[in-house]
Structures are given as C-alpha cells and as structure tokens.
Amino acid sequence: MDEPYRIRQAERADVPALARIERRCFSDPWSEAGIMESVQSETTIALMAENAGEELGYLMARLSGEEGEILNLAVLPEHRRQGMGRRLLEQGLALLIRRGVREAYLEVRESNLAARDLYLGFGFRPVGMRPHYYRNPAEDALVLRARLKPVRD
C-alpha cells in the first residue's frame, strides 16, 4: 500500500508551515526565526511530510562530526498513528548516517510514552535526565542515545 504522504527536504519557503506545525504540536514551540536559522544551517537536516500540498509533519536534526541530534519530530495530531513519525525518523537517521554520524541523541518528555516507544524501537536508550528541561508545562527530559551503523555499499 502506498503511503498517503511524501517526505521531502524542507526549504526556507517551508518555515511558516514548520512554525504552524510546531505551534500545534508543542506547548513551548520554537519561534519562526529559530526554525529559519536551523533550516538555513548546513549542519541541519530538515524533512517535511506532506500530502497534496498540505504540510503534515517534520523532522529536524543537527550534526556535528560523528554525533547527531534529533532536534524536533512533529506530526499534526489528526495525522498521527499512520507511520509518518516513524518514516520521518527513519529517513532522518539514514541521512545522518550518510553524513558520517555514528551516534544520535535526543531529549523527550518523560511523560511522552508514544514518542519514547518510537525512539526505543529505533535503538535509542536512556543515558541521562535533564531536570526541568521543559517549561510549559515544567517537566524533566530523558536523554536518549542510539549508536548508528554505517550503511555498507
């Protein structure tokens, strides 16, 4: 069965849509300026999931040498549970691997069990805690890490 969406590289023109998704999905969203800064950075991977021109979700990741960080993964609430977050994460990690990343990190709300399950399914494991990391509402973040395996040609 074909997926009801496609995933592509996000561009500067997508920043307003990324900001809209961000505001719908997170209680303490990034600013449009912060999103623009990330999208324009050579060290950022930004992916957009869309269907018929409607933006449905995105992933942003940053790389530094052999380390990567998943900055944000968001899917609009009415489009969740369709595999979109999984595909965004899969493609984002594949791009990190192709760019030489061997370890990826992320923070996730301690209470976000759905996201934690997704990340654990990709080999992420808890390596620490950031007390009071999230502000609205206040909550600790789990720090997760995954070792990434290079793709053999």
Buried (B, 14 or more C-beta within 10 A) or exposed (E): EEEEBEBEEBEEEBBEBBBBBBEEBBEEBBEBEBBBEBBEEEEBBBBBBBEEEEBBBBBBBBBEEEBBBBBBBBBBEEBBEBEBBBBBBBBBBEBBBEBEBBBBBBBBBBEBEEBBEBBEEBBBEBEEEEEEBBEEEEBBBBBBBBEBEEEEE
